Amino acid sequence: MANIQYYDVILKPVITEKSMDLMADKKYTFLVHTEATKGQIKEAVEKMFEGTKVASVNTMNLEGKNRRRGMVVGKTAKTKKAIVQLTEDSKEIEIFEGL
């Protein structure tokens, strides 16, 4: 297990139609470090975004896709996605405002 700091856990937000629909329920989707635990993800969100309180975290491990370039076959990198549910009295996350 790697020593992951809270600022290394969240890589970037996921902006899709489905994730935008979940934002109405205060659920936000992020790409996270592949070795991050649910506890580390919760801590990272609460530290990086002031006034937020996390109710629950759901994670998904995504395998890399097979890709071909001529006769050479390879795989893309593995990723991990996290859906973070905020509490009702929590503030919204600012990076998603106005989308």
N, CA, C and O atoms as CSV, one atom per row, in Angstrom:
chain,resi,resn,atom,element,x,y,z
A,1,MET,N,N,0.849,-1.175,0.000
A,1,MET,CA,C,0.000,0.000,0.000
A,1,MET,C,C,0.892,1.235,0.000
A,1,MET,O,O,1.796,1.367,0.825
A,2,ALA,N,N,0.628,2.114,-0.918
A,2,ALA,CA,C,1.430,3.329,-1.048
A,2,ALA,C,C,1.018,4.353,0.002
A,2,ALA,O,O,-0.119,4.347,0.474
A,3,ASN,N,N,1.948,5.229,0.362
A,3,ASN,CA,C,1.644,6.317,1.286
A,3,ASN,C,C,1.042,7.453,0.472
A,3,ASN,O,O,1.771,8.223,-0.154
A,4,ILE,N,N,-0.279,7.562,0.475
A,4,ILE,CA,C,-0.992,8.536,-0.349
A,4,ILE,C,C,-1.452,9.694,0.528
A,4,ILE,O,O,-2.118,9.486,1.542
A,5,GLN,N,N,-1.096,10.910,0.136
A,5,GLN,CA,C,-1.562,12.107,0.830
A,5,GLN,C,C,-2.950,12.477,0.293
A,5,GLN,O,O,-3.340,12.034,-0.787
A,6,TYR,N,N,-3.689,13.291,1.053
A,6,TYR,CA,C,-5.068,13.597,0.657
A,6,TYR,C,C,-5.135,14.351,-0.666
A,6,TYR,O,O,-6.117,14.212,-1.396
A,7,TYR,N,N,-4.111,15.149,-0.995
A,7,TYR,CA,C,-4.132,15.905,-2.248
A,7,TYR,C,C,-3.750,15.043,-3.454
A,7,TYR,O,O,-3.884,15.490,-4.593
A,8,ASP,N,N,-3.281,13.825,-3.224
A,8,ASP,CA,C,-2.981,12.900,-4.311
A,8,ASP,C,C,-4.148,11.960,-4.607
A,8,ASP,O,O,-4.130,11.257,-5.617
A,9,VAL,N,N,-5.147,11.937,-3.755
A,9,VAL,CA,C,-6.235,10.961,-3.885
A,9,VAL,C,C,-7.147,11.305,-5.054
A,9,VAL,O,O,-7.393,10.452,-5.907
A,10,ILE,N,N,-7.656,12.542,-5.113
A,10,ILE,CA,C,-8.598,12.926,-6.160
A,10,ILE,C,C,-7.813,13.403,-7.376
A,10,ILE,O,O,-7.041,14.356,-7.280
A,11,LEU,N,N,-8.006,12.747,-8.515
A,11,LEU,CA,C,-7.287,13.113,-9.731
A,11,LEU,C,C,-8.045,14.160,-10.535
A,11,LEU,O,O,-7.480,15.195,-10.890
A,12,LYS,N,N,-9.331,13.899,-10.830
A,12,LYS,CA,C,-10.136,14.873,-11.566
A,12,LYS,C,C,-11.611,14.506,-11.459
A,12,LYS,O,O,-11.947,13.353,-11.191
A,13,PRO,N,N,-12.492,15.481,-11.666
A,13,PRO,CA,C,-13.932,15.176,-11.651
A,13,PRO,C,C,-14.351,14.503,-12.956
A,13,PRO,O,O,-13.718,14.676,-13.998
A,14,VAL,N,N,-15.422,13.742,-12.869
A,14,VAL,CA,C,-15.987,13.087,-14.049
A,14,VAL,C,C,-17.223,13.875,-14.457
A,14,VAL,O,O,-18.161,14.019,-13.673
A,15,ILE,N,N,-17.223,14.389,-15.690
A,15,ILE,CA,C,-18.343,15.188,-16.186
A,15,ILE,C,C,-19.024,14.409,-17.316
A,15,ILE,O,O,-18.555,14.413,-18.454
A,16,THR,N,N,-20.120,13.750,-16.994
A,16,THR,CA,C,-20.935,13.043,-17.979
A,16,THR,C,C,-22.395,13.387,-17.714
A,16,THR,O,O,-22.717,14.013,-16.704
A,17,GLU,N,N,-23.272,12.981,-18.615
A,17,GLU,CA,C,-24.699,13.240,-18.413
A,17,GLU,C,C,-25.205,12.551,-17.147
A,17,GLU,O,O,-25.979,13.130,-16.384
A,18,LYS,N,N,-24.772,11.332,-16.932
A,18,LYS,CA,C,-25.229,10.575,-15.771
A,18,LYS,C,C,-24.727,11.207,-14.477
A,18,LYS,O,O,-25.475,11.303,-13.504
A,19,SER,N,N,-23.457,11.643,-14.457
A,19,SER,CA,C,-22.925,12.260,-13.243
A,19,SER,C,C,-23.575,13.614,-12.993
A,19,SER,O,O,-23.734,14.013,-11.839
A,20,MET,N,N,-23.954,14.327,-14.046
A,20,MET,CA,C,-24.639,15.610,-13.869
A,20,MET,C,C,-26.038,15.404,-13.278
A,20,MET,O,O,-26.494,16.222,-12.479
A,21,ASP,N,N,-26.714,14.334,-13.659
A,21,ASP,CA,C,-28.022,14.024,-13.086
A,21,ASP,C,C,-27.899,13.675,-11.606
A,21,ASP,O,O,-28.785,14.011,-10.821
A,22,LEU,N,N,-26.815,13.007,-11.213
A,22,LEU,CA,C,-26.610,12.634,-9.815
A,22,LEU,C,C,-26.323,13.841,-8.929
A,22,LEU,O,O,-26.527,13.783,-7.717
A,23,MET,N,N,-25.851,14.937,-9.526
A,23,MET,CA,C,-25.519,16.120,-8.733
A,23,MET,C,C,-26.755,16.741,-8.084
A,23,MET,O,O,-26.630,17.438,-7.077
A,24,ALA,N,N,-27.935,16.505,-8.632
A,24,ALA,CA,C,-29.161,17.000,-8.015
A,24,ALA,C,C,-29.394,16.346,-6.655
A,24,ALA,O,O,-30.035,16.934,-5.784
A,25,ASP,N,N,-28.876,15.136,-6.471
A,25,ASP,CA,C,-28.996,14.410,-5.200
A,25,ASP,C,C,-27.762,14.573,-4.322
A,25,ASP,O,O,-27.589,13.834,-3.353
A,26,LYS,N,N,-26.898,15.540,-4.655
A,26,LYS,CA,C,-25.636,15.793,-3.940
A,26,LYS,C,C,-24.694,14.599,-4.018
A,26,LYS,O,O,-24.035,14.250,-3.038
A,27,LYS,N,N,-24.638,13.975,-5.193
A,27,LYS,CA,C,-23.684,12.906,-5.454
A,27,LYS,C,C,-22.714,13.401,-6.512
A,27,LYS,O,O,-23.129,13.848,-7.581
A,28,TYR,N,N,-21.411,13.321,-6.213
A,28,TYR,CA,C,-20.384,13.824,-7.102
A,28,TYR,C,C,-19.445,12.678,-7.477
A,28,TYR,O,O,-19.129,11.826,-6.647
A,29,THR,N,N,-19.004,12.669,-8.740
A,29,THR,CA,C,-18.177,11.587,-9.255
A,29,THR,C,C,-16.765,12.099,-9.530
A,29,THR,O,O,-16.585,13.151,-10.143
A,30,PHE,N,N,-15.761,11.339,-9.068
A,30,PHE,CA,C,-14.360,11.697,-9.253
A,30,PHE,C,C,-13.571,10.489,-9.735
A,30,PHE,O,O,-13.906,9.350,-9.410
A,31,LEU,N,N,-12.515,10.742,-10.514
A,31,LEU,CA,C,-11.496,9.732,-10.748
A,31,LEU,C,C,-10.511,9.834,-9.603
A,31,LEU,O,O,-10.060,10.932,-9.274
A,32,VAL,N,N,-10.167,8.710,-8.987
A,32,VAL,CA,C,-9.305,8.723,-7.805
A,32,VAL,C,C,-8.111,7.802,-8.030
A,32,VAL,O,O,-8.076,7.024,-8.984
A,33,HIS,N,N,-7.144,7.905,-7.143
A,33,HIS,CA,C,-5.956,7.049,-7.164
A,33,HIS,C,C,-6.392,5.597,-7.037
A,33,HIS,O,O,-7.315,5.288,-6.283
A,34,THR,N,N,-5.736,4.708,-7.768
A,34,THR,CA,C,-6.188,3.312,-7.810
A,34,THR,C,C,-6.019,2.589,-6.487
A,34,THR,O,O,-6.683,1.577,-6.262
A,35,GLU,N,N,-5.152,3.071,-5.603
A,35,GLU,CA,C,-4.948,2.405,-4.314
A,35,GLU,C,C,-5.627,3.135,-3.158
A,35,GLU,O,O,-5.419,2.771,-2.000
A,36,ALA,N,N,-6.430,4.152,-3.445
A,36,ALA,CA,C,-7.093,4.916,-2.389
A,36,ALA,C,C,-8.257,4.116,-1.806
A,36,ALA,O,O,-8.987,3.437,-2.528
A,37,THR,N,N,-8.413,4.211,-0.476
A,37,THR,CA,C,-9.527,3.552,0.200
A,37,THR,C,C,-10.692,4.521,0.336
A,37,THR,O,O,-10.550,5.716,0.080
A,38,LYS,N,N,-11.847,3.994,0.743
A,38,LYS,CA,C,-13.018,4.849,0.925
A,38,LYS,C,C,-12.774,5.895,2.011
A,38,LYS,O,O,-13.220,7.036,1.883
A,39,GLY,N,N,-12.080,5.521,3.064
A,39,GLY,CA,C,-11.764,6.462,4.135
A,39,GLY,C,C,-10.863,7.588,3.657
A,39,GLY,O,O,-11.056,8.743,4.034
A,40,GLN,N,N,-9.877,7.255,2.826
A,40,GLN,CA,C,-8.990,8.273,2.283
A,40,GLN,C,C,-9.727,9.208,1.338
A,40,GLN,O,O,-9.452,10.408,1.315
A,41,ILE,N,N,-10.663,8.673,0.555
A,41,ILE,CA,C,-11.438,9.502,-0.365
A,41,ILE,C,C,-12.322,10.461,0.421
A,41,ILE,O,O,-12.428,11.637,0.070
A,42,LYS,N,N,-12.959,9.970,1.483
A,42,LYS,CA,C,-13.805,10.818,2.327
A,42,LYS,C,C,-12.988,11.946,2.941
A,42,LYS,O,O,-13.413,13.101,2.925
A,43,GLU,N,N,-11.818,11.618,3.482
A,43,GLU,CA,C,-10.946,12.622,4.099
A,43,GLU,C,C,-10.492,13.662,3.070
A,43,GLU,O,O,-10.454,14.855,3.371
A,44,ALA,N,N,-10.149,13.216,1.858
A,44,ALA,CA,C,-9.672,14.118,0.816
A,44,ALA,C,C,-10.753,15.107,0.395
A,44,ALA,O,O,-10.468,16.292,0.222
A,45,VAL,N,N,-11.989,14.640,0.229
A,45,VAL,CA,C,-13.077,15.532,-0.183
A,45,VAL,C,C,-13.365,16.559,0.901
A,45,VAL,O,O,-13.568,17.735,0.598
A,46,GLU,N,N,-13.387,16.132,2.158
A,46,GLU,CA,C,-13.684,17.059,3.248
A,46,GLU,C,C,-12.574,18.083,3.447
A,46,GLU,O,O,-12.853,19.213,3.847
A,47,LYS,N,N,-11.315,17.714,3.176
A,47,LYS,CA,C,-10.209,18.655,3.320
A,47,LYS,C,C,-10.080,19.591,2.128
A,47,LYS,O,O,-9.763,20.769,2.299
A,48,MET,N,N,-10.321,19.084,0.922
A,48,MET,CA,C,-10.121,19.901,-0.274
A,48,MET,C,C,-11.256,20.889,-0.510
A,48,MET,O,O,-11.025,21.974,-1.043
A,49,PHE,N,N,-12.465,20.537,-0.126
A,49,PHE,CA,C,-13.623,21.401,-0.350
A,49,PHE,C,C,-14.207,21.791,0.999
A,49,PHE,O,O,-14.844,20.976,1.665
A,50,GLU,N,N,-13.986,23.049,1.402
A,50,GLU,CA,C,-14.404,23.536,2.719
A,50,GLU,C,C,-15.924,23.473,2.877
A,50,GLU,O,O,-16.664,23.793,1.946
A,51,GLY,N,N,-16.380,23.061,4.053
A,51,GLY,CA,C,-17.804,23.034,4.370
A,51,GLY,C,C,-18.544,21.806,3.880
A,51,GLY,O,O,-19.764,21.727,4.022
A,52,THR,N,N,-17.830,20.845,3.306
A,52,THR,CA,C,-18.504,19.635,2.834
A,52,THR,C,C,-18.392,18.541,3.884
A,52,THR,O,O,-17.377,18.419,4.571
A,53,LYS,N,N,-19.447,17.752,3.997
A,53,LYS,CA,C,-19.464,16.590,4.883
A,53,LYS,C,C,-19.933,15.399,4.061
A,53,LYS,O,O,-20.987,15.448,3.427
A,54,VAL,N,N,-19.158,14.346,4.073
A,54,VAL,CA,C,-19.430,13.173,3.253
A,54,VAL,C,C,-20.273,12.182,4.042
A,54,VAL,O,O,-19.936,11.822,5.170
A,55,ALA,N,N,-21.372,11.745,3.436
A,55,ALA,CA,C,-22.227,10.739,4.060
A,55,ALA,C,C,-21.745,9.336,3.695
A,55,ALA,O,O,-21.649,8.468,4.563
A,56,SER,N,N,-21.438,9.107,2.400
A,56,SER,CA,C,-20.988,7.787,1.980
A,56,SER,C,C,-20.133,7.908,0.723
A,56,SER,O,O,-20.174,8.911,0.010
A,57,VAL,N,N,-19.354,6.846,0.475
A,57,VAL,CA,C,-18.491,6.776,-0.704
A,57,VAL,C,C,-18.678,5.412,-1.351
A,57,VAL,O,O,-18.557,4.386,-0.681
A,58,ASN,N,N,-18.971,5.392,-2.642
A,58,ASN,CA,C,-19.043,4.157,-3.422
A,58,ASN,C,C,-17.917,4.192,-4.439
A,58,ASN,O,O,-17.700,5.217,-5.086
A,59,THR,N,N,-17.191,3.076,-4.591
A,59,THR,CA,C,-16.066,3.033,-5.520
A,59,THR,C,C,-16.246,1.943,-6.559
A,59,THR,O,O,-16.938,0.951,-6.331
A,60,MET,N,N,-15.605,2.148,-7.715
A,60,MET,CA,C,-15.619,1.177,-8.804
A,60,MET,C,C,-14.211,1.047,-9.355
A,60,MET,O,O,-13.575,2.054,-9.664
A,61,ASN,N,N,-13.718,-0.162,-9.482
A,61,ASN,CA,C,-12.442,-0.421,-10.134
A,61,ASN,C,C,-12.722,-0.744,-11.592
A,61,ASN,O,O,-13.486,-1.660,-11.895
A,62,LEU,N,N,-12.098,0.015,-12.503
A,62,LEU,CA,C,-12.306,-0.167,-13.932
A,62,LEU,C,C,-11.038,-0.727,-14.553
A,62,LEU,O,O,-9.964,-0.140,-14.419
A,63,GLU,N,N,-11.159,-1.857,-15.231
A,63,GLU,CA,C,-10.016,-2.461,-15.914
A,63,GLU,C,C,-9.678,-1.654,-17.158
A,63,GLU,O,O,-10.531,-0.953,-17.703
A,64,GLY,N,N,-8.440,-1.755,-17.601
A,64,GLY,CA,C,-8.029,-1.081,-18.825
A,64,GLY,C,C,-8.643,-1.745,-20.049
A,64,GLY,O,O,-8.920,-2.944,-20.047
A,65,LYS,N,N,-8.853,-0.947,-21.099
A,65,LYS,CA,C,-9.428,-1.480,-22.332
A,65,LYS,C,C,-8.314,-1.994,-23.246
A,65,LYS,O,O,-7.194,-1.483,-23.230
A,66,ASN,N,N,-8.642,-3.007,-24.039
A,66,ASN,CA,C,-7.694,-3.508,-25.029
A,66,ASN,C,C,-7.651,-2.542,-26.205
A,66,ASN,O,O,-8.691,-2.107,-26.700
A,67,ARG,N,N,-6.449,-2.211,-26.644
A,67,ARG,CA,C,-6.259,-1.319,-27.782
A,67,ARG,C,C,-5.259,-1.952,-28.740
A,67,ARG,O,O,-4.306,-2.608,-28.319
A,68,ARG,N,N,-5.490,-1.746,-30.043
A,68,ARG,CA,C,-4.568,-2.248,-31.065
A,68,ARG,C,C,-4.026,-1.096,-31.869
A,68,ARG,O,O,-4.722,-0.117,-32.136
A,69,ARG,N,N,-2.777,-1.225,-32.250
A,69,ARG,CA,C,-2.152,-0.282,-33.176
A,69,ARG,C,C,-1.396,-1.147,-34.169
A,69,ARG,O,O,-0.240,-1.508,-33.947
A,70,GLY,N,N,-2.059,-1.470,-35.255
A,70,GLY,CA,C,-1.485,-2.422,-36.200
A,70,GLY,C,C,-1.552,-3.815,-35.606
A,70,GLY,O,O,-2.619,-4.287,-35.213
A,71,MET,N,N,-0.398,-4.469,-35.546
A,71,MET,CA,C,-0.360,-5.817,-34.995
A,71,MET,C,C,-0.045,-5.825,-33.502
A,71,MET,O,O,-0.098,-6.875,-32.861
A,72,VAL,N,N,0.277,-4.675,-32.955
A,72,VAL,CA,C,0.640,-4.584,-31.544
A,72,VAL,C,C,-0.625,-4.435,-30.710
A,72,VAL,O,O,-1.455,-3.568,-30.985
A,73,VAL,N,N,-0.772,-5.268,-29.703
A,73,VAL,CA,C,-1.941,-5.231,-28.832
A,73,VAL,C,C,-1.476,-4.773,-27.450
A,73,VAL,O,O,-0.464,-5.251,-26.937
A,74,GLY,N,N,-2.221,-3.847,-26.857
A,74,GLY,CA,C,-1.877,-3.377,-25.525
A,74,GLY,C,C,-3.128,-3.068,-24.732
A,74,GLY,O,O,-4.244,-3.304,-25.195
A,75,LYS,N,N,-2.937,-2.542,-23.539
A,75,LYS,CA,C,-4.053,-2.190,-22.660
A,75,LYS,C,C,-3.868,-0.764,-22.179
A,75,LYS,O,O,-2.740,-0.300,-22.012
A,76,THR,N,N,-4.979,-0.065,-21.955
A,76,THR,CA,C,-4.916,1.238,-21.322
A,76,THR,C,C,-4.805,1.032,-19.813
A,76,THR,O,O,-4.962,-0.084,-19.319
A,77,ALA,N,N,-4.536,2.103,-19.095
A,77,ALA,CA,C,-4.313,2.009,-17.657
A,77,ALA,C,C,-5.614,1.704,-16.908
A,77,ALA,O,O,-6.700,2.078,-17.351
A,78,LYS,N,N,-5.486,1.020,-15.769
A,78,LYS,CA,C,-6.625,0.792,-14.875
A,78,LYS,C,C,-6.991,2.110,-14.218
A,78,LYS,O,O,-6.123,2.953,-13.990
A,79,THR,N,N,-8.274,2.297,-13.909
A,79,THR,CA,C,-8.724,3.502,-13.220
A,79,THR,C,C,-9.668,3.116,-12.091
A,79,THR,O,O,-10.148,1.986,-12.016
A,80,LYS,N,N,-9.918,4.074,-11.226
A,80,LYS,CA,C,-10.852,3.879,-10.133
A,80,LYS,C,C,-11.746,5.108,-10.064
A,80,LYS,O,O,-11.263,6.240,-10.101
A,81,LYS,N,N,-13.047,4.881,-9.964
A,81,LYS,CA,C,-14.022,5.954,-9.879
A,81,LYS,C,C,-14.682,5.922,-8.512
A,81,LYS,O,O,-14.917,4.851,-7.952
A,82,ALA,N,N,-14.982,7.107,-7.974
A,82,ALA,CA,C,-15.664,7.195,-6.686
A,82,ALA,C,C,-16.869,8.112,-6.824
A,82,ALA,O,O,-16.776,9.197,-7.399
A,83,ILE,N,N,-18.004,7.664,-6.288
A,83,ILE,CA,C,-19.209,8.493,-6.214
A,83,ILE,C,C,-19.373,8.871,-4.749
A,83,ILE,O,O,-19.544,8.010,-3.886
A,84,VAL,N,N,-19.317,10.180,-4.482
A,84,VAL,CA,C,-19.332,10.702,-3.121
A,84,VAL,C,C,-20.698,11.314,-2.844
A,84,VAL,O,O,-21.131,12.219,-3.557
A,85,GLN,N,N,-21.381,10.823,-1.809
A,85,GLN,CA,C,-22.683,11.349,-1.386
A,85,GLN,C,C,-22.455,12.306,-0.230
A,85,GLN,O,O,-21.887,11.922,0.792
A,86,LEU,N,N,-22.900,13.568,-0.386
A,86,LEU,CA,C,-22.768,14.560,0.675
A,86,LEU,C,C,-24.011,14.556,1.552
A,86,LEU,O,O,-25.078,14.117,1.123
A,87,THR,N,N,-23.872,15.050,2.791
A,87,THR,CA,C,-25.021,15.144,3.692
A,87,THR,C,C,-25.920,16.296,3.268
A,87,THR,O,O,-25.521,17.134,2.460
A,88,GLU,N,N,-27.128,16.339,3.808
A,88,GLU,CA,C,-28.094,17.373,3.437
A,88,GLU,C,C,-27.642,18.773,3.854
A,88,GLU,O,O,-27.886,19.736,3.127
A,89,ASP,N,N,-26.982,18.903,5.022
A,89,ASP,CA,C,-26.568,20.225,5.502
A,89,ASP,C,C,-25.201,20.638,4.967
A,89,ASP,O,O,-24.679,21.682,5.360
A,90,SER,N,N,-24.618,19.846,4.087
A,90,SER,CA,C,-23.301,20.135,3.531
A,90,SER,C,C,-23.392,21.167,2.420
A,90,SER,O,O,-24.421,21.290,1.755
A,91,LYS,N,N,-22.290,21.922,2.221
A,91,LYS,CA,C,-22.207,22.858,1.114
A,91,LYS,C,C,-21.997,22.113,-0.191
A,91,LYS,O,O,-21.517,20.979,-0.205
A,92,GLU,N,N,-22.364,22.772,-1.296
A,92,GLU,CA,C,-22.105,22.202,-2.612
A,92,GLU,C,C,-20.614,22.306,-2.935
A,92,GLU,O,O,-19.908,23.118,-2.336
A,93,ILE,N,N,-20.130,21.495,-3.872
A,93,ILE,CA,C,-18.750,21.566,-4.312
A,93,ILE,C,C,-18.664,22.591,-5.425
A,93,ILE,O,O,-19.396,22.501,-6.410
A,94,GLU,N,N,-17.764,23.578,-5.277
A,94,GLU,CA,C,-17.739,24.749,-6.168
A,94,GLU,C,C,-17.343,24.416,-7.597
A,94,GLU,O,O,-17.815,25.076,-8.523
A,95,ILE,N,N,-16.491,23.413,-7.811
A,95,ILE,CA,C,-16.010,23.154,-9.177
A,95,ILE,C,C,-17.129,22.680,-10.087
A,95,ILE,O,O,-16.984,22.747,-11.307
A,96,PHE,N,N,-18.226,22.208,-9.547
A,96,PHE,CA,C,-19.343,21.737,-10.362
A,96,PHE,C,C,-20.400,22.814,-10.591
A,96,PHE,O,O,-21.357,22.577,-11.329
A,97,GLU,N,N,-20.255,23.994,-9.979
A,97,GLU,CA,C,-21.257,25.057,-10.125
A,97,GLU,C,C,-21.204,25.640,-11.518
A,97,GLU,O,O,-20.121,25.832,-12.071
A,98,GLY,N,N,-22.353,25.923,-12.088
A,98,GLY,CA,C,-22.442,26.551,-13.381
A,98,GLY,C,C,-22.266,25.608,-14.558
A,98,GLY,O,O,-22.118,26.066,-15.691
A,99,LEU,N,N,-22.277,24.297,-14.317
A,99,LEU,CA,C,-22.146,23.351,-15.429
A,99,LEU,C,C,-23.502,22.929,-15.912
A,99,LEU,O,O,-23.605,22.134,-16.845
